[in-house]
Amino acid sequence: ETGVTQTPRHLVMGMTNKKSLKCEQHLGHNAMYWYKQSAKKPLELMFVYNFKEQTENNSVPSRFSPECPNSSHLFLHLHTLQPEDSALYLCASSKVQPESHEQYFGPGTRLTVT
Amino acid sequence: GQNIDQPTEMTATEGAIVQINCTYQTSGFNGLFWYQQHAGEAPTFLSYNVLDGLEEKGRFSSFLSRSKGYSYLLLKELQMKDSASYLCAVKDSNYQLIWGAGTKLIIKP
């Protein structure tokens, strides 16, 4: 247990569905992150929130919509996804930069788009 | 562009020593990280280097040479449970982590 939880752990959805991924951290951190991990590829940073404010959006398609209601919770809303969006979606948290060293990751949501 | 290179896969024998290399080209440098990721699990933090030299933590050590853009992770007395992917990441001038694709380490008895 790293103090970061994600639900659901597995999700299968059609291209016309709408679903949401949830992340919660119990570490008292103020920065939260969404990453996409595809097989044999580097982790791709999608979004960064510092103190609930979005500070990074790395050219992510609008079919992915993040939400950070408070420093402990992070959501990723999904709609009209494509099969190439199938991947492991990881949430992480840390202290706010620049003082932070490591990020703490959740177990991820394995997403399959059919 | 920014780039992190590490071998895709390595194989080693239980009880032996293995060195996983990482080279990087990034815009700025604010530290290098190694993470371990077992299949189907979250990456977990192993080590952090910001100054040149060797950092030792039990069976694991990490080395950094900033002038060469190079790091390695050294695993000693390998155990079967060390079979995992090892991810190298560099924090750039904007304090964002740039990740390598990971090295899958296979331990054989």
Interface residues (C-beta under 8 A of the other chain):
Chain A: T2 V4 K40 K41 P42 L43 L45 V48 E56 L90 Q97 P98 S100 H101 E102 Q103 Y104 F105 G106 P107 G108
Chain B: I4 T8 N30 G31 F33 E41 A42 P43 T44 F45 Y48 L87 A89 Y95 Q96 L97 I98 W99 G100 A101 G102
